[in-house]
Structure formats: structure tokens, C-alpha cells
């Protein structure tokens, strides 16, 4: 969300980073709840958008472009499921991944 300040990006790239950053934070906070863990897969789509946006939009420096690609890649990798659900949630347990 801070690419405009850190890398001095301009519109439309700065707007895309700001919007995707807000959505990633919202989805990540929602996915913190154990029963809402599958929501984190939405972040995979946002990560792919972050990786592709520098090549489709103008307004970013080469450093900002590669930072977006790295952030998108990390977002995708960190959205991969890890661990096990430690509690039982009745009939909903089969939907928690």
C-alpha cells in the first residue's frame, strides 16, 4: 500500500497497489479465524494480480515493478495451507482446509 511513498509510483500503478494492498489486508485478517481459513485462497488471486500488474500498467519504476512481483510471489507462497485444524467444528470440519 505504500508504493507511492516508497518507490514514487504514479497512477494507474499506484492505485492498483493501494487497492490490492487493502484487499489483501482485509482477506488476511478474515482468514485468521480458523473456520474462515479457506478465505486465504483469495489472496492467491491477489498475488497473481500483483505479479502481473507491473507488466500491464504504467507508472512504476523497475525497482517498484520487481518489488510488486516479489510481494505477489510471497503472497502466493504464504497462502498455501500449512498445519492442521486443532478443534472440531461439527459438520463444518470438512470445509476447513
C-alpha positions in Angstrom: 0.0 0.0 0.0 3.0 2.3 0.4 4.5 2.1 -3.0 3.6 5.6 -3.9 5.7 6.8 -0.9 8.5 4.3 -1.1 9.0 3.9 -4.8 7.3 7.1 -6.1 4.9 5.2 -8.3 2.3 7.1 -10.3 -1.3 6.3 -11.4 -2.5 3.7 -12.5 0.1 1.5 -10.9 -0.1 3.3 -7.5 -3.9 3.0 -7.5 -3.7 -0.7 -8.2 -1.1 -1.3 -5.5 -3.2 0.7 -3.0 -6.4 -1.2 -3.8 -4.8 -4.7 -3.8 -3.0 -3.9 -0.6 -6.2 -3.0 1.1 -7.9 -6.1 -0.2 -5.0 -8.4 0.9 -5.1 -7.0 4.4 -8.8 -7.5 4.7 -8.7 -11.0 3.4 -5.7 -11.9 5.6 -7.4 -10.6 8.8 -10.6 -12.6 7.9 -8.6 -15.7 7.3 -7.1 -15.6 10.8 -10.2 -17.2 12.1 -9.8 -20.9 12.0 -13.2 -21.5 10.5 -12.5 -18.9 7.7 -9.2 -20.4 6.7 -10.3 -21.2 3.1 -10.7 -17.4 2.5 -6.9 -17.2 2.2 -7.1 -18.7 -1.2 -8.4 -15.4 -2.4 -5.0 -14.0 -1.6 -3.6 -16.3 -4.3 -5.6 -14.4 -6.9 -4.4 -11.1 -5.5 -0.8 -12.3 -5.5 -1.1 -13.2 -9.2 -2.6 -9.8 -9.9 0.4 -8.2 -8.0 2.8 -10.2 -10.1 1.1 -9.3 -13.4 0.2 -5.6 -12.8 3.7 -4.1 -13.3 3.8 -5.6 -16.8 0.3 -4.4 -17.7 0.2 -1.0 -16.1 2.3 2.2 -16.4 3.5 4.4 -13.6 6.1 2.2 -11.8 9.9 2.2 -11.8 11.8 -1.0 -12.5 12.5 -1.4 -8.8 8.8 -0.9 -7.9 7.9 -3.5 -10.6 10.2 -6.1 -9.2 9.0 -5.3 -5.7 5.5 -6.0 -6.8 6.5 -9.3 -8.4 8.3 -10.3 -5.2 5.4 -9.3 -3.0 2.9 -11.2 -5.2 5.1 -14.3 -5.1 5.5 -14.2 -1.4 1.7 -13.7 -1.0 1.0 -16.8 -3.1 3.5 -18.9 -1.2 2.3 -17.8 2.2 -1.3 -18.7 1.2 -0.5 -22.4 0.8 -2.1 -24.4 3.6 0.0 -25.5 6.5 -0.7 -27.3 9.7 -3.9 -28.9 10.9 -7.1 -27.7 12.4 -6.9 -28.5 16.1 -10.6 -28.1 17.0 -13.7 -29.8 15.9 -16.5 -27.8 14.3 -19.2 -30.4 13.9 -20.4 -30.7 10.3 -18.3 -27.8 9.2 -15.0 -29.5 9.9 -14.9 -31.0 6.4 -14.9 -27.5 4.9 -12.0 -26.2 6.9 -8.7 -26.7 4.9 
